[in-house]
Amino acid sequence: MKFILKYFEELLASIAIIVVVLAAFYGVISRYILNNPVAWSNEIATISFTWTVFLGAAAAWKNNKHIHLDLVYNFFPNKIKIISDWIKNIILAVFFLFVLYLSIQFTITAYNKPTAILRIPFSYVDLPVVIFFSSIILRSIQRILK
């Protein structure tokens, strides 16, 4: 269970990218080998790709792998770096709380809008955005408390 909590974002992103590859592969096989194209494979691949992107970005945030400018930052003494990181994480956590609220509202309102082929509520397409911001907030709080 500890492993799942520690690598939550990576596990979900990995599952999503596997679904993207399998759905796209099945779409190609059904179209060019079986001569019986299926439209749902593209929709599944697109939805799964959305999950991959947002959960992969959350994993990158967790591992501090996002692009950032640190030319001036590297010249600061360690004490100022710690204070700067702390302030940055607080500001970002507050901003992401606001955006999380908006993404939850957006996801709730998207429930009545189905996808074109599978008729899946768009809330499932938008849900990774909520997970993304929740993860970033959680990881920012963890950084602040370190």
C-alpha positions, 0 to 999 in steps of 0.5 A: 500500500505504501508503494501505491501511495508513493508512486500513485501518479506514475502507476496511473500514468503507466496504466493510461499509456498502456491503454493508449498503446493498446487502443491505438494498436487495436484500431490499426489492426481492426482497420488495416488487417481485419478491414473492420475499423472501430471508432471507439479505439480512437476515443479510448486512446484520446481519453487515456492520453489525457490521463497520461499527460496530466498524471505524468505532469503530476509525477514530474512535479512530485519529482521536481522535474519541471522546467524552471529557471535557476540561474540566479537561484543557484547563486543564493546561499542555502538559507535563502534557497530554503526560504525561497522554496518555502514561499514558492510552494505556499504561493503555488499551493494557494493558486492550485487550490483555486484552480482545483476548485475551478476544475472540480466545478468544470468536471461536475458540469461536464457529467451531463455531456457524453463523448461522441462514440462511447457516450462516456460522461466527459467528467471522466475525461476531465477527472485527471485535471482534478487529480493533477491539481490535487496531487500538486497541492499534496506534494507542495504541502509535503515540500513545505513540511520538509 
